[in-house]
Amino acid sequence: MEIVIRAPKNEVEWEQYYDLRYRILRQPWNQPRGSERNEGDATGVHFALFENDKIAAIARLDLNSENIGQVRFMAVESTIQRKGFGKQVMLAIESYCKAQNSSGIILHAREIAIPFYESLNYQLVKKSHLLFNEIQHFLMNKKI
Ligand SMILES: CC(C)(COP(=O)(O)OP(=O)(O)OC[C@H]1O[C@@H](n2cnc3c(N)ncnc32)[C@H](O)[C@@H]1OP(=O)(O)O)[C@@H](O)C(=O)NCCC(=O)NCCS
C-alpha cells in the first residue's frame, strides 16, 4: 500500500477531493453540491492522503495573520475511518505548520470528532458554533 500526502494537482484529483468533502461533510445533512466549497479554498493549503492513487482523507489548513493554523474540512472516506488515515493527515499538517514557524493550531471540532483530536493532544477550549442547526462544534487548540 502506497501512501502519499500532498495537494491535488489536476482536475480529476480536485474533483475527487471536493467530492469526498461533499459526501462526508455536507451530503448527510442534505446540503447541495457546491456547499462544500468556500472562498478560503483559494488561499488555503490543501492536504489529500492518496492510498494507491485514490484519495482516502483530506483537510484544509488556513494560516491566519498571526501564523496560527486553522484546520478545516477534515474528512476520511466513510468505509475506511478509524484506520489511522485521519491521524496521518493531522500529523502532516502539524509538520507543515512547524516548518512555517507557526506557534499553534486551532480548529472547530464536531462533537463526534472530539476524541479523535484529543488523541492527538488537542485541548478543548469552549463550545463554538452550531452548523445546520444541529452539529455542535467545539473550539480546540494545540501548541506546536
Ligand atoms: C473524525 C475523523 C476525521 C477521524 O479520522 P480517522 O481516520 O477515522 O481516525 P484515526 O483512525 O486516524 O484515529 C486516530 C485516533 O483517534 C481516536 N479516535 C478516532 N475516532 C474516534 C472515536 N470515534 N472515538 C474515540 N476515539 C477515536 C483514537 O484514539 C484513534 O486511534 P485508535 O483507532 O488506534 O484507537 C474521521 O472519522 C471522519 O472523517 N469522520 C467523519 C467526518 C468528521 O466528523 N470530520 C471531522 C470534522 S471536525
The ligand as an SDF file (V2000), in Angstrom:
LIG
                    3D

 48 50  0  0  0  0  0  0  0  0999 V2000
  -13.0920   12.1890   12.6890 C   0  0  0  0  0  0  0  0  0  0  0  0
  -12.1950   11.6000   11.5960 C   0  0  0  0  0  0  0  0  0  0  0  0
  -11.5520   12.7370   10.8110 C   0  0  0  0  0  0  0  0  0  0  0  0
  -11.0920   10.7530   12.2700 C   0  0  0  0  0  0  0  0  0  0  0  0
  -10.2610   10.1710   11.2900 O   0  0  0  0  0  0  0  0  0  0  0  0
   -9.9990    8.5700   11.3300 P   0  0  0  0  0  0  0  0  0  0  0  0
   -9.0820    8.2280   10.2180 O   0  0  0  0  0  0  0  0  0  0  0  0
  -11.3130    7.9000   11.3500 O   0  0  0  0  0  0  0  0  0  0  0  0
   -9.3090    8.4040   12.7500 O   0  0  0  0  0  0  0  0  0  0  0  0
   -7.9180    7.6720   13.0930 P   0  0  0  0  0  0  0  0  0  0  0  0
   -8.0300    6.2400   12.7260 O   0  0  0  0  0  0  0  0  0  0  0  0
   -6.8030    8.4470   12.4980 O   0  0  0  0  0  0  0  0  0  0  0  0
   -7.9500    7.8240   14.6790 O   0  0  0  0  0  0  0  0  0  0  0  0
   -6.7940    8.1210   15.4200 C   0  0  0  0  0  0  0  0  0  0  0  0
   -7.1270    8.0100   16.8880 C   0  0  0  0  0  0  0  0  0  0  0  0
   -8.1580    8.9480   17.2310 O   0  0  0  0  0  0  0  0  0  0  0  0
   -9.0240    8.3590   18.2350 C   0  0  0  0  0  0  0  0  0  0  0  0
  -10.3750    8.2460   17.6770 N   0  0  0  0  0  0  0  0  0  0  0  0
  -10.7470    8.3860   16.3710 C   0  0  0  0  0  0  0  0  0  0  0  0
  -12.0770    8.2580   16.2450 N   0  0  0  0  0  0  0  0  0  0  0  0
  -12.5480    8.0110   17.4840 C   0  0  0  0  0  0  0  0  0  0  0  0
  -13.8450    7.7850   18.0120 C   0  0  0  0  0  0  0  0  0  0  0  0
  -14.9330    7.7980   17.2430 N   0  0  0  0  0  0  0  0  0  0  0  0
  -13.9650    7.5430   19.3320 N   0  0  0  0  0  0  0  0  0  0  0  0
  -12.8890    7.5230   20.1260 C   0  0  0  0  0  0  0  0  0  0  0  0
  -11.6180    7.7380   19.7000 N   0  0  0  0  0  0  0  0  0  0  0  0
  -11.4660    7.9890   18.3960 C   0  0  0  0  0  0  0  0  0  0  0  0
   -8.4430    7.0100   18.5770 C   0  0  0  0  0  0  0  0  0  0  0  0
   -7.5280    7.1790   19.6280 O   0  0  0  0  0  0  0  0  0  0  0  0
   -7.7120    6.6660   17.2960 C   0  0  0  0  0  0  0  0  0  0  0  0
   -6.6940    5.7380   17.4640 O   0  0  0  0  0  0  0  0  0  0  0  0
   -7.0810    4.1500   17.5440 P   0  0  0  0  0  0  0  0  0  0  0  0
   -8.0130    3.8800   16.3870 O   0  0  0  0  0  0  0  0  0  0  0  0
   -5.7520    3.4910   17.4280 O   0  0  0  0  0  0  0  0  0  0  0  0
   -7.7440    3.9830   18.8660 O   0  0  0  0  0  0  0  0  0  0  0  0
  -12.9970   10.6720   10.6270 C   0  0  0  0  0  0  0  0  0  0  0  0
  -13.5270    9.5850   11.3360 O   0  0  0  0  0  0  0  0  0  0  0  0
  -14.1180   11.3820    9.8640 C   0  0  0  0  0  0  0  0  0  0  0  0
  -13.9080   11.8760    8.7670 O   0  0  0  0  0  0  0  0  0  0  0  0
  -15.3320   11.4220   10.4500 N   0  0  0  0  0  0  0  0  0  0  0  0
  -16.4890   11.9930    9.7860 C   0  0  0  0  0  0  0  0  0  0  0  0
  -16.3290   13.4780    9.4640 C   0  0  0  0  0  0  0  0  0  0  0  0
  -15.9140   14.3220   10.6490 C   0  0  0  0  0  0  0  0  0  0  0  0
  -16.5430   14.2640   11.6960 O   0  0  0  0  0  0  0  0  0  0  0  0
  -14.8400   15.1030   10.4510 N   0  0  0  0  0  0  0  0  0  0  0  0
  -14.3210   15.9550   11.4880 C   0  0  0  0  0  0  0  0  0  0  0  0
  -14.9380   17.2820   11.3840 C   0  0  0  0  0  0  0  0  0  0  0  0
  -14.3770   18.3440   12.7140 S   0  0  0  0  0  0  0  0  0  0  0  0
  1  2  1  0
  2  3  1  0
  2  4  1  0
  2 36  1  0
  4  5  1  0
  5  6  1  0
  6  7  2  0
  6  8  1  0
  6  9  1  0
  9 10  1  0
 10 11  2  0
 10 12  1  0
 10 13  1  0
 13 14  1  0
 14 15  1  0
 15 16  1  0
 15 30  1  0
 16 17  1  0
 17 18  1  0
 17 28  1  0
 18 19  1  0
 18 27  1  0
 19 20  2  0
 20 21  1  0
 21 22  1  0
 21 27  2  0
 22 23  1  0
 22 24  2  0
 24 25  1  0
 25 26  2  0
 26 27  1  0
 28 29  1  0
 28 30  1  0
 30 31  1  0
 31 32  1  0
 32 33  2  0
 32 34  1  0
 32 35  1  0
 36 37  1  0
 36 38  1  0
 38 39  2  0
 38 40  1  0
 40 41  1  0
 41 42  1  0
 42 43  1  0
 43 44  2  0
 43 45  1  0
 45 46  1  0
 46 47  1  0
 47 48  1  0
M  END
$$$$
